[in-house]
Amino acid sequence: MISVTLEMNTTATRFYELLLTSVKHDIEQKTGEPIELSDIQSGYVYEKLLTNKMGSQGAAKTTLTHIEPPHLYEAAFDTARGTNTVTYQITELAAQLIEVTYREKYEPINRVAGLNHRIMSFFYNRSNRKRMLQLLQQMKAHLQG
């Protein structure tokens, strides 16, 4: 599991609205159907294409596993190789200060996929952390801009 935490000068509600707006956009792009923010709830499922580190694409069943505004967002991406889970945990520290922890976890479908993941993680962990931190920093800049 990889985890990155960043403090932001905003409210949990404002950050969560930005996150769900992004999810709404993704759902609409992948399904071609409009969706209301209020329909984005735990258990919602849709299909999408994901690109791996090697550039190949594969279908993924995306399940919104835990939607608890404004403190928790979790989605699982089931592929032929296993399940990637992405979690945003939002903690209010003060009136206009939050801490956002972004986590990614992978559960392989079998031992071979697990071994391959451990080997590739050795090479990609640093760049993954950097990518995760950049994502949070972009969200922070958007909220403060």
C-alpha positions, -999 to +999 in steps of 0.1 A: +000+000+000+012+035-008+000+065+011+005+103+009-008+130+032-012+167+026-026+196+045-049+221+027-064+254+037-100+246+029-130+228+043-137+191+041-170+199+023-153+220-003-126+194-010-152+166-011-173+186-036-143+190-059-136+152-056-171+142-064-174+166-093-143+149-108-159+115-102-191+127-118-172+139-149-154+105-151-187+085-148-203+107-175-173+103-199-171+065-194-209+058-195-221+085-219-250+091-195-255+122-172-255+116-135-265+138-105-240+143-077-267+129-053-266+096-073-229+090-065-233+067-035-217+036-021-224+006-044-225+026-076-208+005-104-195+015-139-171+002-165-140+020-177-107+015-195-075+018-175-039+022-189-011+004-170+025+015-165+035-004-197+008+015-218-016-013-224-053-009-217-077-032-199-113-030-188-120-023-152-152-026-132-153+005-110-172+002-077-177+031-053-172+011-021-174+038+006-189+072+000-192+091+033-193+129+026-173+148+035-147+125+051-143+093+030-142+083-006-131+048-017-133+031-051-123-003-062-111-010-097-115-048-106-093-059-135-082-093-149-051-090-127-066-080-094-082-051-075-068-016-071-084+004-043-081+042-040-091+060-008-093+096+001-096+102+039-103+138+048-097+149+084-107+184+097-079+199+117-094+234+122-120+257+107-103+261+073-076+234+076-079+198+065-056+168+061-061+146+031-046+112+030-046+094-004-040+057-004-036+031-032-037-006-024-035-036-048-049-071-042-037-095-068-060-121-083-033-149-078+003-155-067+019-148-100+001-114-103+012-107-067+048-115-074+048-094-105+033-065-085+059-067-058+087-067-084+072-037-103+065-018-071+102-019-063+108+001-095+077+023-094+070+032-057+089+065-058+072+077-090+038+065-076+043+086-044+054+116-065+023+112-088+000+109-058+015+140-042+012+160-074-025+150-077-032+163-042-011+195-049-032+201-080-064+198-061-050+221-034-040+247-060-075+245-076-092+250-043-070+280-034-069+295-069 
